[in-house]
Amino acid sequence: MKHAGKATQAALRIIYWTLFVLLGLLLGAILAQRLGEWIIALGGTLAGLWMLFGLFTLYFFRDPQPRTPADPDLIVAPAHGKVDLIDEVDEPEFLGGRCRRISIFLSVFDVHVQHAPVAGRVAVVKHTHGQFLNAMRTDSARYNENVFLGLESSERPGERLGVRLIAGLIARRIVPWVAVGDTVARGERISLIRFGSRVDLYLPLTVQLQVQLNTHVRGGETIVARRP
């Protein structure tokens, strides 16, 4: 249950700040002595929009508890969303060469809390500044702002995996909840990306994939690969 509730806290902070802005606008109009009927109508409209925004924010920052499988040979999805790319790439800095990549697109309607795909130790947390292209582009990881998390598995000695958290056109804030040296359990919450985004999972070539293109996965729960 580590980091449970952090997503809700982030949602409430946004709701409170937008409320302060709304009240400030109305107070400014009152101090300017513009108290016509239009102020009442505008206030009602803004209050209604704020309530809708607040409800959507709470929905967006929802954080269900995953039902993580116990089999130590399994690797689970790091994020909720749709698998729209499966390929092989080079990741020389941490995985040391060729690896398999599963890319998951998160729409604004998906859960945006990410989970550890395996149990292990966080060996790398690398923030790379970049652009904010539409995360629907499968090549956005090459250009967009992102955070790379390198994991040393405790389930298979010597095994390394990577999770890349990618910002998008709307998603401008990546919030890792882990640091170098932390140990994580499989399915544990590790980060939050605000609004639409993408998450790439880098795996050894030896694993047997359990998902296909267009599969909708659940972070910390859906089995994406099995170790031989």
N, C-alpha and C positions, 0 to 999 in steps of 0.2 A: 504493500500500500504506500510505498515511498513516493513522495511528490503528489499524492492524491490531494485534490482540492486546489492546486496551484492554478489550473486553468480557470476555475470559477473565480478565484481571486483576481485574475487578470481581467475577466469579463466585468466584474464589479468596479474595478478601477476605471475602466473605459466608460461605464455607465455613469459613475459619479462625476467624472470630469466633464462629460457632455451635459450633465444636469447643471453643473456650475456655469458652463458657458451659456446655456439657455437662460438661467436666472440672471446672469450678468447682462444679457441683451435686453431682457424685459426691464430690469432695474434701470438700465441706461435710458430706455425710452420714458420711464416714469420720471426720472430726474430731469429729463429734457421737457417735461410737462406736456408730453404728447399723449394725452389720455383719452383720445377719441374712441369711438366704437371699434375702429379698426385695430386698436391695440388689443382689445378683448378678443376679437376674432383671430388676430395673429397669434396671441398667446395660446388660444385653444388649439389652433392648428399645429403650432410648434410642440405643444405638450403631447398631442396625439402622435406626431412623428417621432418624438423622443420615446414614447412608450413602445411603439413598433420597433424602433431601433434597439431598445433595451431587450425586448423579447428575442429579437434575432441574435443579438450578441450573446445572450445566455444559451441559445440553441447552438450557435456556432462554437462556443467554448465548452460544450458538453464533453464529458470525459468518462465514458462507461468503463467498467472494470472488465478487462479481457479474460476469457477462459483459456488460459495458456496451456497447451498440451505438455504432458510431463515427460514424454519419451526423449531421452538425451540425444538421439540421433536426428532430431528434427530442428529445422530453422524456421522461424515464424516471420511474418511480414512486419516491417518496422513502422508501417503507416497504414491508415485507412485510405482507400481510393481504388483507382482502376489501373491495372497493369497495361501500359500501352507501348512498352518497349522491352524486348529481351534480346541482348546481344553479347558480344565479347569485346572487351576493351583492355587497354594497358593502364595499369595503376602501379607505376614503379615505386612511388614514394613509401607506401605502407605495405601493400600486398606483394610488391616485388616483381610485378610483371603482368602477364595476361590473366584475366579473370572474367567471370561471368557477371553481367549487370542486369538487374531487374529494376525498371524505372516505373514508379507509381505516381500517377497524377492525382492531386487532391483538389476537388472542386470546392466551392464555398459551402457546399452542402455536406461535405465529409467532415468527420472528426479530425481535428488538427493537432492532437497530442500524439507524439511518436513513442515507440517502444523498442526495447533492446531485442534484436532478433535471436541472440544467444546469451548464455551466461558467460561472464568473463570480466576482464579488466579494461578500462578505458585507457588506451595508450596514447591517443592523439586527439586533440581538439584544435582544429585549424580553421580560422575564419578568413575567407577570401573576399575582398571587396569586388564589386562588379556592377553590372547593369541590372535592370528590373524588367526584362522582356517577359512576354506572356508565357507562363509556366506550361501552357498547353503544348508549346514547342518542345519536342523531345531533345533538342540540342541545347536547351536553355542552361544546362549544367556547365557548358563551356564558357558562357558569358555572364551568367547572373551571379549576384552575391550569394555565397553559400558557406556552410559550415560542414567540415568533414570530421566525422568521428571514427577513429580507428579502434577496433575492438580485438583484444587477444582472448580467444576463447578458452574457457576453463573446462569445456566439455571434450575438446580434442586438443591435446598438447601440440603447440606449434601452429595451430590454425589461426588465421587472421581474416577478419571481415571488415568492410567499411560501410558506413552509412553517410550519405551526403544529403544535407538539408538545404533545399534550394529555394530562394526567394522568387517571387513572381511579379507580375504587373501590379497586383494589388497587395500581395504579401510583402511587407517591407521590414518585418521584424522576426528574426530567428532567435529563440531563447533556449539555449542548451541548459539542461538541469543537471548536467554531470560535468566533472572536471577530470583532468589527467590524474590517474591513480585510483579513481573510484572503481569499486566493483559493482557489477549489476547482475541481476537475475534475469533470466529469459522472460520477456514480456513486461519488464519493469519500465515505467515511464522515464523517458530520457530527455524530452524536449517538447517545445511548442512552436509552431509556425502560425503567424496570424494571417488569416484569409488564404485565398487560393495559392497553391504552391506545388512542389514536386519533391519526392524523396527517391534517391537512387540507393540500391543495395548492391554491394560488390561481394561476390562469393568465389571461393575456389572453383576451378574447372571440374574438380572431381565430384561435386555434389550432383544429385539427381533432382531436377526441377519438378515441382508438383503443381505448377500453375502455368497457364497459357495466356496469350494476349487477350485482352478485354476481360480477364477475370477481375472481379471486384473483391478486394481483400480487406481484412480487418486487422488493424495493428495489434501485435501481441497475441494474436489468436489464429489467423489463417496460416496453414503450413505452406511455405513457398518452396522448400527444398528438403531433401533427405540426404544424410551422409551415407555413403556406401559402407 
